Amino acid sequence: MTPDEIWDTAGPAERRLAGVALNPTAPVDVLLRLLAGGPAAVRMVLCRDRVLPAPVVDAVVAHPDRNTRSFFARNPYADPEQRARLVDDPEWFVRAHLAHEPRADDVCLPRPLPDRTVVRMIKTYDDESLSALGRQVSPGLRRAMPTHPEARVRLTGTSSWDSLTPAVRAALLADPDPAVREAAARNSRWHERLRDPDAVREELPAHHCHARTHLLMYGALAPDVIAEALSQNAWLIAGNTSTPAATVGLLAGHPDPEVRARVAQRPDLGPSERRALAVDPDPAVRLALSVHPALSEAQRADIDYEVTQETRYPHTPPYDPASLPGQEELRGLAGSAHPLLRRSAAGVPTLPADLVARLADDTDLGVRVLLGQNHPDAPAALLLRCFLEYTGPDRWHLTGRPRFPRTGLAGFAGDQDPEVRRLALLDTGLAPDTADRLTHDPDRRVRADAARHPRLPSDRITALLDDGELASLAAANPALPVATMHRLIDEAGQHGA
């Protein structure tokens, strides 16, 4: 059964126990009782949806049921070192779930597994499982793969051929392992063919497909291929570094503004093309040109561009430190008059403290939200302001940032926006009667948060344990007495290990 099917078939008693399983104050003996005798839905939320104490982790890893272990393998809240204990699980089912990147939620992002664990996976898992690792591979290991002592890791590292230095490529071509040498040679041949216009012409499919798109965007193009692409695939060749300057000039005057905007992003764009695109009739083209690295601040200011607010300012995955801008470049971006350049600086988690303070008061919402979403030291006042002003899909992630306030939020309990009313339920000092009132709120998310609030009166918690909608949430309330947790287990027929 899928996790959704498991939950859909759970009855009221099981859902109450699932709430107990998620209760942050549930002691180890309660959690072990649920693990030993709880039904599938209870074991699922216990092992997958919370941080677990070390003794419970020990019991999960040794649990005889493979589904229970696989739930823990998919737990984004668990310490990656704990999940890594399943790397050699006897069941492929569990190992495959460990290899698959855990789902993210509003406040929790997947974290990389230990490098030694990923190396172990590369040595022992099949390629299909490894393809799902995603953000579980640290940037440092990805960077080290082509020169790693383990041959299978080096084999994986050959896939980043385009970014490797000549010395590393030469070493891989002469690698003592034949499989690594073969993969390196294959990548080298493909790389060389991409640089050969005749070879690209031979490889180029006549029909539209991914291979044709890739070759037109990145391959060395012969004059006849360019001539044909000008009429059919101009956008694809507009960013190709092999497109000659004369053709770039033609593309800068192409009737399609999307093609001209693509040309405006070329780092090698000449002065005459920059001057023409700076006064382009299409605002999207002018905006694309306005962030060109060759322009001075004065030249940017002369362009009539408009920066609009996005519908989403996301939190970003972990950066590879080697890919981050240098300090001088960061200061230039953060000090620019252009909002898009300041946004690019605001999303860097290593931004220095003085620049964090400067961008926290930026006039652009996007700058402020990106700073709040991505910098670990974003100040509390900024985070709260961002939440109140930004309504995008990553909004609630702001509440999980390290410095988001947990006091002084009770005044939002009467706000018209239900998401803002939820803020009141983050307040650790919320008045009990307010928490009680919010369990009757018209918005389900507000009711759910209120049912879990530790300041909710005890009689209301008890009443909600029999509420069809909120019972499991009341059972997860930190103020629920431990004796009541044991009673709920007993009443459900679970008698412990």
Secondary structure as UniProt FT lines:
FT   HELIX           3..8
FT   HELIX           12..21
FT   TURN            24..25
FT   HELIX           28..37
FT   HELIX           40..48
FT   HELIX           54..61
FT   HELIX           66..73
FT   HELIX           80..83
FT   HELIX           84..86
FT   TURN            87..88
FT   HELIX           92..99
FT   HELIX           115..124
FT   HELIX           127..130
FT   TURN            131..132
FT   HELIX           134..136
FT   HELIX           139..144
FT   HELIX           145..147
FT   HELIX           151..157
FT   HELIX           158..163
FT   HELIX           166..173
FT   HELIX           178..194
FT   HELIX           197..203
FT   HELIX           210..218
FT   HELIX           223..232
FT   HELIX           234..237
FT   TURN            238..239
FT   TURN            241..242
FT   HELIX           245..251
FT   TURN            252..253
FT   HELIX           257..264
FT   TURN            267..268
FT   HELIX           271..278
FT   HELIX           283..290
FT   TURN            293..294
FT   HELIX           297..301
FT   HELIX           321..323
FT   HELIX           327..334
FT   HELIX           339..346
FT   TURN            349..350
FT   HELIX           353..359
FT   TURN            360..361
FT   HELIX           365..374
FT   TURN            376..377
FT   HELIX           380..389
FT   TURN            393..394
FT   HELIX           395..400
FT   TURN            402..403
FT   HELIX           410..414
FT   HELIX           418..424
FT   TURN            425..426
FT   TURN            428..429
FT   HELIX           432..438
FT   TURN            439..440
FT   HELIX           444..451
FT   TURN            454..455
FT   HELIX           458..464
FT   TURN            465..466
FT   TURN            468..470
FT   HELIX           471..475
FT   TURN            478..479
FT   HELIX           482..491
FT   TURN            492..493
//
